[in-house]
Amino acid sequence: MSQRHRTAEVLVPIKQEVRAHAHSERHRVHVELRSVAQDVSAGVDPRDVHEPGEEWRPLHHHDAEIAKTKLAKRNRTKRHWKTKMWKRRTQMRRDRAAALQAARANAGLSIQ
């Protein structure tokens, strides 16, 4: 299991509350943007209208150190189940490129 929130000092945020807060923040921004669009379409100068921004983000968006450690952990452990798909797609791309080159070569010979 993940080692996230294993220390006693950090209180574990309830996932439903965080998601609800994020949802209400997105809704607030959406409603304010709709209001801005109505004001601008009504003839208000766009420079005079206040464009809304996010007032709240989850903690991991704020703390750069947390983001760096998460990125380092993600790069350190590659998921083994993705490797086959990646190899298969790479081989398919190579085969497609070779077929395209062969078709161009054949088309070039027949034109001359």
DRENDO-1510 file (C-alpha; in Angstrom, 1 decimal, always signed):
<recs>
REC; n; res; u; v; w
REC; 1; MET; +0.0; +0.0; +0.0 .
REC; 2; SER; +1.0; +3.6; -0.4 .
REC; 3; GLN; +2.9; +5.3; +2.4 .
REC; 4; ARG; +0.9; +8.5; +2.0 .
REC; 5; HIS; -0.6; +9.9; +5.2 .
REC; 6; ARG; +1.2; +7.4; +7.4 .
REC; 7; THR; +2.6; +10.0; +9.9 .
REC; 8; ALA; +0.6; +10.9; +13.0 .
REC; 9; GLU; +1.0; +14.6; +12.6 .
REC; 10; VAL; -0.9; +14.8; +9.3 .
REC; 11; LEU; -4.6; +14.5; +9.5 .
REC; 12; VAL; -6.0; +12.5; +6.6 .
REC; 13; PRO; -8.5; +14.6; +4.6 .
REC; 14; ILE; -11.7; +12.9; +3.8 .
REC; 15; LYS; -11.8; +12.2; +0.1 .
REC; 16; GLN; -15.5; +13.0; -0.3 .
REC; 17; GLU; -15.0; +16.4; +1.3 .
REC; 18; VAL; -12.0; +17.3; -0.8 .
REC; 19; ARG; -13.9; +16.3; -4.0 .
REC; 20; ALA; -17.0; +18.2; -2.9 .
REC; 21; HIS; -14.9; +21.3; -2.2 .
REC; 22; ALA; -13.1; +21.0; -5.6 .
REC; 23; HIS; -16.5; +20.5; -7.3 .
REC; 24; SER; -18.0; +23.6; -5.7 .
REC; 25; GLU; -14.9; +25.6; -6.6 .
REC; 26; ARG; -15.2; +24.5; -10.3 .
REC; 27; HIS; -18.9; +25.4; -10.2 .
REC; 28; ARG; -18.2; +28.8; -8.8 .
REC; 29; VAL; -15.6; +29.6; -11.4 .
REC; 30; HIS; -17.9; +28.4; -14.2 .
REC; 31; VAL; -20.8; +30.5; -13.0 .
REC; 32; GLU; -18.5; +33.6; -12.7 .
REC; 33; LEU; -17.2; +33.0; -16.2 .
REC; 34; ARG; -20.7; +32.8; -17.5 .
REC; 35; SER; -21.4; +36.1; -15.8 .
REC; 36; VAL; -18.3; +37.7; -17.4 .
REC; 37; ALA; -19.4; +36.4; -20.8 .
REC; 38; GLN; -22.8; +37.9; -20.4 .
REC; 39; ASP; -21.3; +41.3; -19.3 .
REC; 40; VAL; -19.0; +41.4; -22.3 .
REC; 41; SER; -21.7; +40.4; -24.7 .
REC; 42; ALA; -23.9; +43.2; -23.2 .
REC; 43; GLY; -21.3; +45.8; -24.1 .
REC; 44; VAL; -19.0; +46.1; -21.1 .
REC; 45; ASP; -15.4; +46.7; -22.0 .
REC; 46; PRO; -13.5; +43.4; -21.4 .
REC; 47; ARG; -10.7; +45.2; -19.6 .
REC; 48; ASP; -13.2; +46.5; -17.0 .
REC; 49; VAL; -14.5; +43.0; -16.2 .
REC; 50; HIS; -12.9; +41.0; -13.4 .
REC; 51; GLU; -12.0; +37.5; -14.6 .
REC; 52; PRO; -12.4; +34.9; -11.9 .
REC; 53; GLY; -9.6; +32.6; -10.8 .
REC; 54; GLU; -9.3; +29.6; -8.6 .
REC; 55; GLU; -9.3; +30.5; -4.9 .
REC; 56; TRP; -8.8; +27.0; -3.6 .
REC; 57; ARG; -6.7; +24.1; -4.8 .
REC; 58; PRO; -5.9; +20.8; -3.1 .
REC; 59; LEU; -2.7; +20.9; -1.0 .
REC; 60; HIS; -0.6; +19.0; -3.5 .
REC; 61; HIS; -1.1; +21.8; -6.1 .
REC; 62; HIS; +0.3; +24.4; -3.7 .
REC; 63; ASP; +3.3; +22.6; -2.2 .
REC; 64; ALA; +6.1; +22.3; -4.7 .
REC; 65; GLU; +8.1; +20.0; -2.5 .
REC; 66; ILE; +5.3; +17.5; -2.4 .
REC; 67; ALA; +4.9; +17.7; -6.1 .
REC; 68; LYS; +8.6; +17.1; -6.7 .
REC; 69; THR; +8.7; +14.0; -4.4 .
REC; 70; LYS; +5.6; +12.6; -6.1 .
REC; 71; LEU; +7.2; +13.1; -9.5 .
REC; 72; ALA; +10.4; +11.5; -8.4 .
REC; 73; LYS; +8.5; +8.5; -7.0 .
REC; 74; ARG; +6.6; +8.1; -10.3 .
REC; 75; ASN; +9.7; +8.2; -12.5 .
REC; 76; ARG; +11.6; +5.8; -10.2 .
REC; 77; THR; +9.1; +2.9; -10.6 .
REC; 78; LYS; +8.0; +2.2; -14.1 .
REC; 79; ARG; +4.9; +0.1; -14.4 .
REC; 80; HIS; +5.8; -3.2; -15.9 .
REC; 81; TRP; +2.4; -3.7; -17.5 .
REC; 82; LYS; +2.9; -0.7; -19.8 .
REC; 83; THR; +6.1; -1.9; -21.3 .
REC; 84; LYS; +4.6; -4.6; -23.6 .
REC; 85; MET; +2.1; -2.1; -25.0 .
REC; 86; TRP; +4.8; +0.5; -25.6 .
REC; 87; LYS; +7.0; -2.1; -27.4 .
REC; 88; ARG; +4.0; -3.3; -29.5 .
REC; 89; ARG; +3.1; +0.3; -30.5 .
REC; 90; THR; +6.7; +1.1; -31.3 .
REC; 91; GLN; +7.0; -2.0; -33.5 .
REC; 92; MET; +3.7; -1.1; -35.2 .
REC; 93; ARG; +5.0; +2.4; -35.9 .
REC; 94; ARG; +8.2; +1.0; -37.4 .
REC; 95; ASP; +6.3; -1.5; -39.5 .
REC; 96; ARG; +4.0; +1.3; -40.8 .
REC; 97; ALA; +6.9; +3.5; -41.6 .
REC; 98; ALA; +8.7; +0.7; -43.5 .
REC; 99; ALA; +5.5; +0.0; -45.5 .
REC; 100; LEU; +5.1; +3.6; -46.3 .
REC; 101; GLN; +8.7; +3.9; -47.5 .
REC; 102; ALA; +8.3; +0.8; -49.6 .
REC; 103; ALA; +5.1; +2.2; -51.1 .
REC; 104; ARG; +6.8; +5.5; -51.9 .
REC; 105; ALA; +9.7; +3.6; -53.5 .
REC; 106; ASN; +7.4; +1.5; -55.6 .
REC; 107; ALA; +5.4; +4.6; -56.7 .
REC; 108; GLY; +8.6; +6.4; -57.5 .
REC; 109; LEU; +9.8; +3.6; -59.8 .
REC; 110; SER; +6.5; +3.3; -61.6 .
REC; 111; ILE; +6.4; +7.1; -62.4 .
REC; 112; GLN; +9.8; +7.2; -64.0 .
</recs>
